[in-house]
Amino acid sequence: MDKQKKIIEMVAAVAGKPVTVAPDENLFDSGVLDSFALTDLVASIEKEFNILVPDGDLNPRKFSTIEKIEEYLDSRV
């Protein structure tokens, strides 16, 4: 499975509903996620991709789109 599909699955799991967003669509502006869901999403990302996201990176701008999440993951490898 490619990384974007996995990220979309994780976002859908955290949102509790199916997610059909463009890779560059803002997940917070579109109502898919809110600031409370961000910590759940980051916990899922840490577990799935075996990384540690520092507290300083818990910023909605870093995780606002599928593309930005993928870029963040690529920068952590």
C-alpha positions in Angstrom: 0.0 0.0 0.0 1.4 3.4 -0.8 2.0 6.0 1.9 -0.8 8.4 0.9 -3.4 5.6 1.0 -2.2 4.6 4.5 -2.3 8.2 5.7 -5.9 8.6 4.3 -6.9 5.4 6.2 -5.4 6.7 9.4 -7.1 10.1 9.0 -10.4 8.3 8.4 -9.9 6.1 11.5 -9.3 9.2 13.6 -12.1 11.1 12.0 -14.5 8.2 12.5 -15.8 8.5 9.0 -14.8 7.9 5.4 -12.5 10.5 4.0 -12.5 11.7 0.4 -10.2 14.7 0.2 -7.7 15.9 -2.4 -4.1 15.4 -1.3 -3.7 19.2 -1.0 -7.0 19.9 0.7 -6.8 21.3 4.3 -8.1 18.6 6.7 -8.9 21.2 9.4 -10.7 23.7 7.2 -12.8 21.0 5.6 -13.9 19.7 9.0 -12.3 16.3 8.6 -10.0 16.9 11.7 -10.0 19.3 14.6 -7.2 20.2 17.0 -8.3 17.4 19.4 -8.0 14.8 16.6 -4.5 15.9 15.8 -3.0 14.2 18.8 -4.8 10.9 17.9 -3.6 11.2 14.3 0.0 11.8 15.4 -0.1 8.9 17.8 -1.3 6.7 14.9 1.5 8.0 12.7 4.1 7.3 15.3 2.9 3.8 15.7 2.4 3.0 12.0 5.7 4.5 10.8 7.7 3.8 13.9 8.8 7.4 14.4 8.7 9.8 17.3 7.0 13.2 16.7 8.5 15.8 19.1 6.1 18.0 21.0 7.4 21.0 19.1 6.1 19.4 15.8 2.5 19.1 17.1 1.4 21.9 14.9 -1.7 21.7 12.7 0.1 23.4 9.9 2.5 20.4 9.7 -0.3 18.0 9.4 -3.0 20.0 7.6 -3.0 18.0 4.3 -2.3 14.5 3.2 0.6 15.9 1.2 2.1 17.8 4.2 1.8 14.6 6.3 3.6 12.6 3.6 6.3 15.3 3.3 6.7 15.3 7.1 7.1 11.5 7.1 9.7 11.7 4.3 11.7 14.3 6.3 11.8 12.0 9.3 13.3 9.0 7.6 
